[in-house]
Amino acid sequence: MRSTTATLPDNDSTTNPPSKHTTFVHRVADVIELVKPRLVVMILITTAAGFYLSAQTVKWLLCLHTLIGAGLTAAGVLGLNQYLERDADAQMERTQERPLPDGRMSPLMALFISAALTGSGMLYLTFLVNVLSGFVISLIVVSYLLLYTPLKRKTSLCTLIGAVPGALPPVVGWVAARGSLTGEAWVLFAILFLWQLPHSLAIAYIYREDYAKAGFRLLPVIHPDGASTCRQIVVNCVALLGIGLLPTLCNIAGSVYFFTALAAGVIFLAFGIYLLRTRTMKAARYVLYASLLYLPVVFVTMALDKV
């Protein structure tokens, strides 16, 4: 006898392929994750500050062109860094879920997108802003990808070397507005250079076990007790406290900036000393949080209190 029972449809979601819309959204999300938008925003803040502080009369269209070129280049470089370090990222818990190590994006696709962003950003600055800004941004690309990235597996000095390209964005903004490189630009460079050292070392201290798995020769990996790392953080916080006051002394910013930078520097240093005395993960995270607050507070105040 023939059964009259209807065959129920299989509702198992694994048999239903994702829609084209869902797939597209996921791919866009992966591209966004590849280029690290939060870091790009931080870079653009310092670039914009450099532009605004340099310009006697702000040309807003030129500023927009500068930010577009710098943003494209920064996004591309960060993507290329993930392409170069995809094998190392696969070994670390904090980076295993990134698009490349997780297999959600092919290395060839990541390389194409990142190279296109980097190249277009450099050309954009060179031809729509000025040659000098294009040259400075090219120094960032070369030093970050060809020096800092490979040296992370060879020497703890990579942190010092990596601070150079990380400190150049305000210089890009400065030369974009003025068309020349002056001493004031190096003051901005010095502030960002010294800021990066405690910031990067705090991150390396927190994730030192992960970095060790990936074979990175960072200072907290070589000396896991943390003593040398904490000393370096304090030394650079002290230096930053002094250098951070130079914009007022060099007539870049006024007294409001001076006292803001002084307070921010003292707080940053206090957390560094706390880490030196305790060497705890909690203290290291405080240093990291303090660094993330210090940079925008100082650069935004500097721009608002421009002389």
Order of alpha helices (4+ residues) and beta strands (2+ residues): alpha-alpha-alpha-alpha-alpha-alpha-alpha-alpha-alpha-alpha-alpha-alpha-alpha-alpha-alpha
